[in-house]
Amino acid sequence: MPGFGCRVKKGSLTPDTCSSMHELSIANSILEAARAEAARRPGARLVKVGVRVGELSGVEPDALSFSFEALVRGSDLEPLALEIETCPRRQRCSLCGRIFRVVDFDLCCPDCGAFESRCISGDELEMVYLEIEEAQVAPAPEMGLRAAARAGEREWKNGPSSLGKESPQ
C-alpha cells in the first residue's frame, strides 16, 4: 500500500493496521528496555511497566496497549502488565503565566484572553516505572547444614521431645 510505509502482500493490511505498526514498535522498545533492566537483576520477575503518553505524542493508547499485550502473550514475560497514564495538552500563557488545559484546540488564555502561549505538556512519551519482584535469596547450603547439625545435636543431647527447646545446662 503506497503512502503507508508498509511492505506486505497486497490487500493484507488496512490503513488502521499500518498506523498501529507505530505503536507495535514502541511496545517492542518498551519490552526491550524492561528486559535489559531485568537482565541486570538475575532471578527477578517483571510485574508491571508504566508509561506516560501525551495526547500530542502521536501514540494511540489503545493501540499501544493492544500491541504490548500481543507481544507479551506466549512469551517469557506473559504476566507482565502495561499501565498507561495519558497526559493532556497544557499551555502556559506568555502574558499572565496561567497554566491551562487546551480544549477543542482553543489556545486562548482563560484568564487574560491572550493568544500567546507555550506548550508545556502533552507531548510526552516516556517509560515512567518498572515494577519488579526481586528473587527470593535462599540461605547458603552450608548455613542450612549447620542449622540442621545444631538441631540434631540438641535432639541427640535432650531426646526427640526437646527439639526446638534449649537444653538446660
Residue pairs with C-beta under 8 A, 6 or more apart in sequence:
1 8
1 10
1 13
1 15
1 18
4 13
4 15
4 18
4 19
5 18
5 21
6 13
6 17
6 18
6 21
19 60
19 63
20 60
20 63
20 66
20 67
22 58
22 59
22 63
23 59
23 60
23 63
23 64
23 66
23 67
24 67
24 70
24 71
26 59
26 64
26 67
26 125
27 64
27 67
27 68
27 70
27 71
27 82
28 67
28 71
30 49
30 51
30 68
30 82
30 127
31 68
31 71
31 72
31 77
31 80
33 127
33 130
34 46
34 49
34 77
34 80
34 130
35 46
35 77
37 130
37 132
38 44
38 45
38 46
38 132
41 132
41 134
41 135
42 135
43 134
43 135
44 132
44 133
44 134
44 135
45 132
45 133
45 135
46 77
46 80
46 130
46 131
46 132
47 79
47 80
47 81
47 131
47 132
47 133
48 80
48 81
48 82
48 83
48 129
48 130
48 131
49 68
49 80
49 81
49 82
49 83
49 127
49 129
49 130
49 131
50 82
50 83
50 84
50 85
50 127
50 128
50 129
50 130
50 131
51 64
51 82
51 83
51 84
51 85
51 125
51 126
51 127
51 128
52 84
52 85
52 86
52 87
52 124
52 125
52 126
52 128
53 59
53 61
53 64
53 84
53 85
53 86
53 87
53 124
53 125
54 86
54 87
54 88
54 89
54 121
54 122
54 123
54 124
54 125
55 86
55 87
55 88
55 89
55 122
56 89
56 119
56 122
56 123
57 122
57 123
57 124
57 125
59 125
61 84
61 86
64 82
64 84
65 82
65 84
68 82
69 82
72 78
72 80
85 128
87 121
87 122
87 124
88 101
88 102
88 121
88 122
89 101
89 102
89 119
89 121
89 122
89 123
90 99
90 100
90 101
90 102
90 119
90 120
90 121
90 122
91 99
91 100
91 102
91 107
91 109
91 117
91 118
91 119
91 120
92 98
92 99
92 117
92 118
92 120
93 99
93 100
93 109
93 111
93 112
93 114
93 116
93 117
94 114
94 116
94 117
94 118
95 109
95 112
95 114
95 116
96 109
96 111
96 112
96 114
98 109
98 110
98 111
98 112
99 120
100 109
100 110
100 111
100 117
102 122
107 115
107 117
108 114
108 115
109 115
109 117
151 163
151 164
154 162
154 163
154 165
154 166
154 167
155 162
155 163
157 167
158 165
158 167
